[in-house]
Amino acid sequence: MAGKITYSEAGVNIAEADRAVASIRRMARSTFTKGVLTDIGSFGGCFQIPKLRQPVLVSSVDGVGTKLKIAFATGRHDTIGEDLVNHCVNDIAVQGATPLFFLDYLAVGKLDAQVAAQIVSGIARGCKANQCALIGGETAEMPGMYLDGEYDLAGSITGIVEKSSIITGARVRTGDVLLALASTGLHTNGYSLARKLLFDIAKLRLDTHLPELGAVIGDELLKIHRSYLKPLQALAQNKLISGAAHITGGGITDNLPRVFPKGLAGFIDTGSWQPPPLFDLLRHIGDVPEDDWRQAFNLGVGMIFVVPQSKADQAIRELRRLREKPWIIGHVGPQRRGGPRVEYR
């Protein structure tokens, strides 16, 4: 008969968890807004809803995907939390919502309090930048579920919008202009294909410096998925947009049609921008078919606004006032019978 077995011997270190929670609590408190009613450690986070005439809550949940593999390999864990927050913020902001609060879920095989603190530092930084409170979460230590040094990270966000101000795309019309804002790299999509191309096929390393990128591969792949909250809010408040598409997994091809009424399509001018060198490099390495290339990656486009033609100049001026660099990437028109929802020209 075996002797006494402790929880620690089973693989769960409560003392390490306590250290992690202590540092997480400090960082989370730094994000608190006036709506937060409970401290970190409560069974549930409580948030007072701002007073609106007809408040509508908008929620979303997402993960970082296999970009985590880059964090594992480089030992850099302080950026992916910001990736996660910004991705979630963008997903609700395109519907006109202002972020209220965020919850994270970190699952590990063996908890390292220092690594957990790095991850949450990125989450807290993203929350503060988007004026969104980190009101709780879960850190789960599950021996045997993950390889040593690996973990999974996900988060959920809740925002609010006045019912009359929800951006649904229902007002999108033929002739509307498509305005684009650049991405900061791959953002959080396409990493499975990118890793296969760069490391399995090209046999490159994370510390390889590529002149065409002007950067080390690891740095390029860890560029933070940016937030588009401020430009979105500026255009929405001035009633300058009828739709907005966050360009994530599926690229422009799959994401832009999500804001179009039935029977309309987007016509993209491929000569209006040059995809950053990383995307051309990835395509060249694997001789990736053009359609796959466009669906796997954002190709340097992180956000597309659908703007009435009569308001396009004003929208461009507003974006430039915020030091953004918008460009006209295409227009909305009738979908050809049996044709795609997005056509590249």
Secondary structure, 3 states (H helix, E strand, C coil): CCCCCCCCCCCCCHHHHHHHHHHHHHHHHCCCCCCECCCCCCCCCCECCCCCCCEEEEEEEEECHHHHHHHHHHCCCCCHHHHHHHHHHHHHHCCCCEEEEEEEEEEECCCCHHHHHHHHHHHHHHHHHCCCEEEEEEEEECCCCCCCCCEEEEEEEEEEEEHHHCCCCCCCCCCCEEEEEECCCCCCCCHHHHHHHHHHHCCCCCCCEECCCCEEHHHHHCCCCCCCHHHHHHHHHCCCCCEEEECCCCHHHHHHHHHCCCCEEEEECHHHCCCCHHHHHHHHHHCCCHHHHHHHCCCCEEEEEEECHHHHHHHHHHHHHCCCCCEEEEEEEECCCCCCCEEEC
